[in-house]
């Protein structure tokens, strides 16, 4: 099963997307967007930028867990992963985003 972007609307009235792997697990979460059109542009940006390994940046949280962010060409963060207990898990997460984002479908659950 292929990956899927799911658009939702938060309690703050902003639009968010999650990229889910084929197994339904959330592998990337967006920032909040004021307009749905901007959220859709964010999805297109993930599809494009996730294919460039250099756009991924590994970070360490305050409790020493690794996570990654996906950056646009201008350096802006367009998505963030879950927290991983190991560097190997973080690396696998980045590969999963690259694999699933390229031809992922989009569903709109924001209504």
N, C-alpha and C positions, 0 to 999 in steps of 0.2 A: 504494500500500500504506500502511496506517495505522501509526501508532506503536505501540510495545509496551513495557510494563514487564516486565523480567525479574528475578525474585528469585533470588539466589544465597546460598550460605552460605560465609563466609570461613574461613580457617585459624584465625581467632580465635573460631570458633563463633558469630559474629554474622551476622545476616541483612542483606543489602544489596539495593538495587534499582538497575538502570540503566534509563533511558528511552532506547529506541532509535527513531530516525526510521524512516520507511518504507524507506529504503535500507539499514537495518541498522546505521548509524553511531550510537554512543553519544553522546547529547547532554546527559545529566544523570546524575549519580551521587549516591547517597545516602550518608549517614553509616551507621555500623553500629548495628543494633538487636539487643537481647538476645532479644526475642521476635518470632516471625513476625507476630503480630497487630499489633505496633507498626509493623513494616515495611509491612504492608498499610494501616495508618492513614496512614503517610507517603506512600504512593502516592495515597491519596484527597486528602491535603493538597496534593500537587503538582497534581493535576487541578483543584482549586479555586483555589489561589493563583496558578497560572500564567496564569490568565485576567485577572489584575490586574497591569498593567504596573508599578505602584508596588512590587510585591513583589520585583522583580528589582533586584539591586544589582551594578554593575560594579566590579571590583577590579583591581589591578595586582600581578602577582607580583614577586618579588625580581629576576627577570631581565627585567623590563619587558614581559611579555606580559599581555594582558588576559584575564580570565575573569569569569564571573558566578556569583552565588549566588542561589537562590530562597529567600525568607524566608516563614515562616508569619506569621499575624497577630500572634503574640506576639514576633516578631523572631527566632525560632530558625531557623537555617539548615536547610532540608530537602533541598537538593540543590545540587550544584556542577558547573560545566561543565568542559570541557577547556580548555586554554590556547589562545589565539588570537593570531596574529601582528599582526592589525589590529583596530581598533575596529569596522570594518564587519563582519568575520567574527563578532565577539562579538555585535553587534546582530542579525545573521541567526540566530545560535544561540538567542538569547532568543525570537525570533519562531517558530523551529522548535519549541522546547519548548512554547510556548503553543498552537501548531497541533496538535502531535502528542499532547500529554498529555490533551486534553479527552476524546477518545473512544478512547484507547488500551486495548488488551486487556492482560491480565496473564498471564504464564506463570511457573510455579514450577519453577525448576531447582535448588532447594535440597536436594532429596532425594539 
